[in-house]
Amino acid sequence: MISSETVTSYLERLASKAPTPGGGAAAAMQVAQGAALVSMVAEFTAGPCFRDVEAEAEQIAKRARILMRSALYAAQEDERCFGQLSNAYRIPKDQTVQRSAAIQEATVVASEPLVSTVEISAVVVTLAQRLLVIGNPSVLSDVAAAAEAARAATRTAVVTLQMNIAALNDQKHRERLSDTVNQAMATIAEAELLSDQVRAAVTV
């Protein structure tokens, strides 16, 4: 379980020939780090100098920690769901109808953790945007770090989502995942802008 293993153990598994964890789990782990960084910045936005925004920062920290745990769950789900997809592809090719149906179903299921990763990333960026305004300037660079983590997670998720879209026959599922990709591209643009804004602020 990703959520209970050491960082070294996770990375060793990621680096191995094992089919999981892979890119989807890595994307979720990236946004988990982004959420953690948002929480950290919010935690540092406390004390007499931040009296007017301290309560808001506390709520941001709480929400970010929930997102962090949700991202960890998405990473674990990605690993589990990809295993199901791999099993579907192992069905003998002479069982055409059964194999095709299993692959289609498993592809839809395997897309869900990626959708979650994109949705979590969007919220992480939104919280980070607020911290750019109210956050402790001493840790402002970590706002950019959070945005970049969310951006990387979203970009990574998009690659696999686009592959899944191409593999699906059902138009309803294709359109839903395409909407997620569009949301992801908007989040990527917002994250890049936020990172640029932080760099401009810290280099003045």
Steps between C-alpha positions, in 0.01 A plus 500: 500500500652829388360690798675275752833423332822700523599748232794277411277195466260686273778632279665160477171349385449787257848440359454125461368289213172453685201639307383697802535761633530699179435843358149534638608426855797733457265778389284456809808501722614823336176678583508352851828685545343814357219478754750443779691812396178703501433378852851595608472855367162537667639371830771766485237766439428542868583731789460872571606607151225292341218556747254608230554192281606238752158335519480477121853359482406239758206390287724483193743278691221266606363476148846443355558208737173343388612542138836345585329189638265487200800510268666216687182298458498582128858373474402172662189470286701564185729213592205269570303599190797469268542146626144426388572652159811286465294191583250595231774516238616152607171342390579283196450683174285221362237597762432813298168617645587428863848655467373816331225553757739444789754746357233765444364465853845495660608806302204698633574387855872578463415853390328589826816553713634723221181704503535532878859617459393773258218613729726506806763695307248766407410559864866500608573774247198699617615482862853592399367803312338623818820446697685719252282783632483423872791260563814559700752662260781301662367180342364649179731288287317193631179634346674471164627155595143393574381640169779326309423169673134532404596598146728198461234270643240635259724476195588142591136405548403655166738277304337181629149644477553578133622144443191368676271721292653359183444145627132545591208434270221647712445861398357599838815391681720659235323834538518490879874435496547766233329748732747398770789560263364849425476569873856374538633735233337796676658393829840468336473855366394633841785318674756637256366853547509464877857376491597799284327736741690356796831531318422861416413571862810344651744656254387862541 
